[in-house]
Amino acid sequence: MQLVINGTATEVTATTLSDLLTELGHTGTVATALNETFVPVGARATQTLSPGDRIEILAPMQGG
């Protein structure tokens, strides 16, 4: 299925947001949004994805 992840069209096999994070190798703390709506950690496993969905994945960064 094709999704837009952080502005880039990407082909994935995941069907839930949680599976997508695993497929993309995100193992740390991240914030997620689906079609411009925040998705909390507890809802990712049941949040299904559809072709064309827009996903934003943001990771905290150190520095100053």
Residue, then its C-alpha position, 0 to 999 in steps of 0.5 A: m500500500q502506498l502512504v505519504i510518510n513525512g511528505t514522501a510517497t512510500e510503499v509499505t506492507a503494514t496495515t496499522l500505525s504500530d506495524l508501520l513504525t516497526e516496518l520503518g525501524h522506529t524503536g524509540t519514542v516518537a509522536t505520530a499523526l495520521n491525516e493531520t490528527f495526533v495518534p497517541v501511543g495507546a491507539r497505534a495498534t488499532q489505528t488502521l491505515s488506508p492507501g493514500d493516508r498521510i503519516e507524520i512521524l516526529a522524533p525528539m532531538q537533543g541539542g541547543 
